[in-house]
């Protein structure tokens, strides 16, 4: 295995960054604390005797801001987390000891992108469009790919192209495209390790509906124990026509948290990207 990895590196590995840059004012779910970045110390505030100075930073943010992963502690149904664990039993001394983000191991897995927008011949699916089981199956067939247990399956709606538009990306009025309950079950039936999308809440948001109903979260997190990655940048994969790749992700090791910012990477051969 080591020799094979070294050979692959020597032949050339293209690293595609699937994470969003964290900036003050970036679009995010209104349900989570906003990202804030400040400098308690700037260069010149304190100068050493040799003329040197240092600056430092402070961050304030929710754990479900920017590109992030949902831990299994994030969503409950009828008072139960994944595996039937009562929410009061998972919370110990104010932390989700069970199913917290610290329980998610770093991922190096086969990644698979289903480019539903391209299947429909558009750059961006309409706001509020529900990606159906038929869409997922037809997209996989068109790309010649087949999900396997343990994969990380990413669903591209093209909505990520609107990230720079701020409120339009959040889609409060228009809704946001994504899978519904049926699509979530189709994904869960393929037994992926995690799923992801280029939208703010992974699944379809109805026009003017906000985050009132999130059935795919229930199916994936609570019923199936499958992690969800949101607000991804899937355009690098689309531009490279990279549908199958090595997926790398490591959450921050925050004890007891319900999620974590992440910077997912897709590794593919440089030759494949060039062609």
C-alpha positions as CSV (number, residue, x, y, z in Angstrom):
1,X,0.0,0.0,0.0
2,X,2.8,2.4,0.9
3,X,4.5,1.8,-2.5
4,X,1.3,2.4,-4.3
5,X,0.7,5.6,-2.5
6,X,4.2,6.9,-3.2
7,X,3.8,5.9,-6.9
8,X,0.6,7.8,-7.1
9,X,2.2,10.9,-5.6
10,X,5.1,10.7,-8.0
11,X,2.8,10.5,-11.0
12,X,1.0,13.6,-9.8
13,X,-2.0,14.2,-7.5
14,X,-4.4,17.1,-8.1
15,X,-5.9,18.5,-4.9
16,X,-9.3,20.1,-5.3
17,X,-10.5,22.3,-2.4
18,X,-14.2,21.7,-1.7
19,X,-14.4,24.1,1.3
20,X,-15.6,27.7,1.5
21,X,-13.4,30.5,2.7
22,X,-14.6,31.8,6.1
23,X,-15.3,35.5,5.9
24,X,-17.3,37.9,8.0
25,X,-20.8,38.4,6.5
26,X,-20.7,35.2,4.4
27,X,-24.1,33.5,3.9
28,X,-25.2,31.0,6.6
29,X,-28.2,29.5,8.2
30,X,-30.0,32.1,10.5
31,X,-30.3,29.3,13.1
32,X,-26.6,29.4,14.0
33,X,-24.2,32.0,15.6
34,X,-22.5,34.1,12.9
35,X,-18.8,34.0,12.0
36,X,-16.7,36.8,13.5
37,X,-13.0,37.4,13.1
38,X,-11.1,40.1,15.0
39,X,-7.6,41.0,16.0
40,X,-7.0,41.5,19.8
41,X,-3.4,42.5,18.9
42,X,-2.2,44.1,15.7
43,X,1.3,44.7,14.5
44,X,2.6,47.8,16.3
45,X,0.3,47.4,19.4
46,X,3.4,46.0,21.1
47,X,6.9,46.1,19.8
48,X,9.8,44.1,21.2
49,X,13.1,45.6,22.0
50,X,14.6,44.1,18.8
51,X,11.9,45.8,16.7
52,X,9.7,42.7,16.1
53,X,6.0,42.5,16.8
54,X,3.3,39.9,16.5
55,X,-0.4,39.9,15.7
56,X,-3.0,37.5,16.9
57,X,-6.7,36.6,16.1
58,X,-9.9,35.7,17.8
59,X,-12.8,33.8,16.2
60,X,-16.4,33.6,17.3
61,X,-18.7,31.3,15.3
62,X,-21.2,28.5,15.4
63,X,-20.0,25.0,14.5
64,X,-22.5,24.9,11.6
65,X,-21.1,27.9,9.7
66,X,-19.3,27.8,6.4
67,X,-18.5,24.4,5.0
68,X,-19.2,22.1,8.0
69,X,-20.1,18.6,9.0
70,X,-23.1,17.6,11.1
71,X,-22.4,15.1,13.9
72,X,-25.0,12.6,14.9
73,X,-25.7,14.7,18.0
74,X,-27.0,17.5,15.7
75,X,-30.6,16.2,15.2
76,X,-33.0,14.2,17.3
77,X,-36.5,12.8,16.6
78,X,-39.1,12.2,19.3
79,X,-36.4,12.8,21.9
80,X,-34.0,10.2,20.4
81,X,-30.7,10.4,18.6
82,X,-29.2,7.7,16.3
83,X,-29.5,4.2,17.7
84,X,-32.4,5.1,20.0
85,X,-30.2,7.1,22.4
86,X,-32.3,9.4,24.6
87,X,-31.1,13.0,24.2
88,X,-30.8,13.4,28.0
89,X,-28.5,10.4,28.2
90,X,-26.2,11.8,25.4
91,X,-25.7,15.1,27.2
92,X,-23.2,14.8,30.1
93,X,-22.0,18.0,31.9
94,X,-23.3,20.1,29.1
95,X,-21.5,18.2,26.3
96,X,-22.7,15.6,23.9
97,X,-20.4,12.9,25.0
98,X,-22.3,10.4,22.8
99,X,-22.5,11.2,19.1
100,X,-20.5,14.4,19.4
101,X,-18.3,15.6,16.6
102,X,-15.2,14.3,18.5
103,X,-16.5,10.8,17.6
104,X,-16.1,11.3,13.9
105,X,-12.8,9.9,12.7
106,X,-10.8,11.6,9.9
107,X,-12.0,10.4,6.5
108,X,-10.0,9.0,3.6
109,X,-12.6,7.4,1.5
110,X,-13.9,7.0,-2.1
111,X,-15.8,10.1,-3.0
112,X,-18.5,10.2,-5.6
113,X,-20.3,13.3,-7.0
114,X,-23.7,13.1,-8.6
115,X,-24.0,16.2,-10.8
116,X,-27.8,16.5,-11.0
117,X,-27.7,20.1,-12.4
118,X,-25.6,18.9,-15.4
119,X,-27.9,15.9,-15.9
120,X,-30.7,18.5,-16.3
121,X,-28.6,20.5,-18.7
122,X,-28.5,23.6,-16.4
123,X,-25.9,25.4,-14.4
124,X,-28.2,25.8,-11.4
125,X,-31.4,24.0,-10.4
126,X,-34.3,26.1,-9.5
127,X,-34.9,27.3,-6.0
128,X,-37.1,24.8,-4.1
129,X,-36.6,22.0,-6.7
130,X,-36.8,18.6,-5.1
131,X,-34.1,16.2,-6.4
132,X,-35.9,13.0,-6.9
133,X,-34.9,9.3,-6.8
134,X,-35.2,9.3,-10.6
135,X,-32.8,12.3,-10.8
136,X,-30.2,10.5,-8.6
137,X,-30.5,7.2,-10.5
138,X,-30.4,8.8,-13.9
139,X,-27.4,11.0,-13.0
140,X,-25.5,8.0,-11.7
141,X,-26.2,6.1,-14.9
142,X,-25.3,9.1,-17.1
143,X,-21.9,9.4,-15.3
144,X,-21.3,5.6,-15.3
145,X,-20.9,5.5,-11.6
146,X,-22.4,3.3,-8.9
147,X,-22.4,4.2,-5.1
148,X,-20.8,1.6,-2.9
149,X,-21.1,1.2,0.9
150,X,-18.7,3.4,2.8
151,X,-18.5,6.1,0.0
152,X,-18.9,9.8,0.5
153,X,-21.7,10.8,-1.9
154,X,-21.9,14.5,-2.9
155,X,-24.9,15.9,-4.7
156,X,-24.4,18.9,-6.9
157,X,-27.4,21.2,-7.6
158,X,-25.3,24.1,-8.9
159,X,-26.7,26.3,-6.1
160,X,-23.2,26.8,-4.8
161,X,-22.6,29.2,-7.7
162,X,-24.9,31.6,-5.7
163,X,-22.7,31.6,-2.6
164,X,-21.3,35.0,-3.3
165,X,-24.8,36.4,-3.6
166,X,-25.3,36.2,0.1
167,X,-29.1,36.2,0.9
168,X,-29.9,34.6,-2.5
169,X,-27.8,31.6,-1.5
170,X,-29.7,31.2,1.8
171,X,-32.9,31.2,-0.4
172,X,-35.4,32.3,2.2
173,X,-37.9,33.5,-0.5
174,X,-37.0,31.3,-3.4
175,X,-36.3,28.1,-1.6
176,X,-33.2,25.9,-2.2
177,X,-32.9,22.8,-4.3
178,X,-32.0,19.5,-2.7
179,X,-33.2,16.0,-2.0
180,X,-36.4,15.4,0.0
181,X,-37.2,12.4,2.2
182,X,-37.4,10.0,-0.7
183,X,-34.0,11.1,-2.0
184,X,-32.6,10.9,1.5
185,X,-33.8,7.3,1.8
186,X,-32.3,6.4,-1.6
187,X,-28.9,7.8,-0.4
188,X,-29.2,6.0,2.9
189,X,-30.0,2.7,1.2
190,X,-26.6,2.9,-0.5
191,X,-25.0,2.9,3.0
192,X,-22.6,5.9,2.5
193,X,-20.3,7.0,5.3
194,X,-21.3,10.6,4.7
195,X,-23.2,12.7,2.2
196,X,-22.7,16.3,1.2
197,X,-24.1,19.1,-1.0
198,X,-23.4,22.6,-2.3
199,X,-26.3,24.1,-0.4
200,X,-26.8,25.5,3.1
201,X,-28.9,22.7,4.6
202,X,-28.1,19.8,2.2
203,X,-31.8,19.0,1.5
204,X,-34.6,20.9,-0.3
205,X,-35.9,24.0,1.4
206,X,-39.3,25.1,0.3
207,X,-39.9,28.7,-0.9
208,X,-40.5,30.8,2.2
209,X,-40.3,27.6,4.3
210,X,-36.9,28.1,5.8
211,X,-35.6,25.2,7.9
212,X,-39.0,24.3,9.3
213,X,-39.0,20.8,7.9
214,X,-35.8,18.7,7.4
215,X,-36.9,15.1,6.8
216,X,-33.7,14.1,5.1
217,X,-31.7,15.1,8.2
218,X,-33.9,12.7,10.2
219,X,-33.5,9.9,7.7
220,X,-29.7,10.3,7.4
221,X,-28.5,11.4,10.9
222,X,-31.1,9.8,13.2
223,X,-32.3,6.7,11.4
224,X,-29.2,5.8,9.5
225,X,-26.1,7.3,11.3
226,X,-24.8,9.0,8.1
227,X,-22.9,12.3,8.5
228,X,-24.0,15.4,6.5
229,X,-21.6,17.9,5.0
230,X,-23.1,21.2,4.0
231,X,-22.2,24.4,2.1
232,X,-19.6,22.7,0.0
233,X,-17.9,24.2,-3.2
234,X,-18.5,21.4,-5.8
235,X,-17.6,23.6,-8.8
236,X,-14.0,22.3,-8.9
237,X,-15.2,18.8,-9.3
238,X,-17.7,19.9,-12.0
239,X,-15.0,21.8,-13.9
240,X,-12.7,18.8,-13.8
241,X,-15.5,16.3,-14.6
242,X,-14.2,14.4,-11.6
243,X,-17.0,12.1,-10.5
244,X,-14.9,9.6,-8.6
245,X,-12.0,10.6,-6.4
246,X,-10.3,10.1,-3.1
247,X,-12.1,12.2,-0.4
248,X,-10.3,13.6,2.6
249,X,-11.9,15.3,5.6
250,X,-11.0,15.8,9.2
251,X,-13.4,17.6,11.6
252,X,-12.0,19.8,14.4
253,X,-11.7,17.6,17.5
254,X,-14.1,19.6,19.6
255,X,-15.3,17.5,22.5
256,X,-19.1,17.2,22.7
257,X,-19.9,19.5,19.8
258,X,-22.8,18.9,17.4
259,X,-20.7,19.9,14.3
260,X,-17.5,21.3,13.1
261,X,-16.1,23.6,10.3
262,X,-14.2,21.4,7.8
263,X,-12.1,21.9,4.7
264,X,-12.8,18.8,2.5
265,X,-10.4,17.8,-0.3
266,X,-10.8,15.7,-3.4
267,X,-7.7,14.0,-4.6
268,X,-7.5,12.9,-8.2
269,X,-4.7,12.3,-10.7
270,X,-3.3,15.4,-12.4
271,X,-3.6,13.5,-15.7
272,X,-7.3,12.9,-15.2
273,X,-7.9,16.6,-14.4
274,X,-5.8,17.7,-17.4
275,X,-7.9,15.6,-19.8
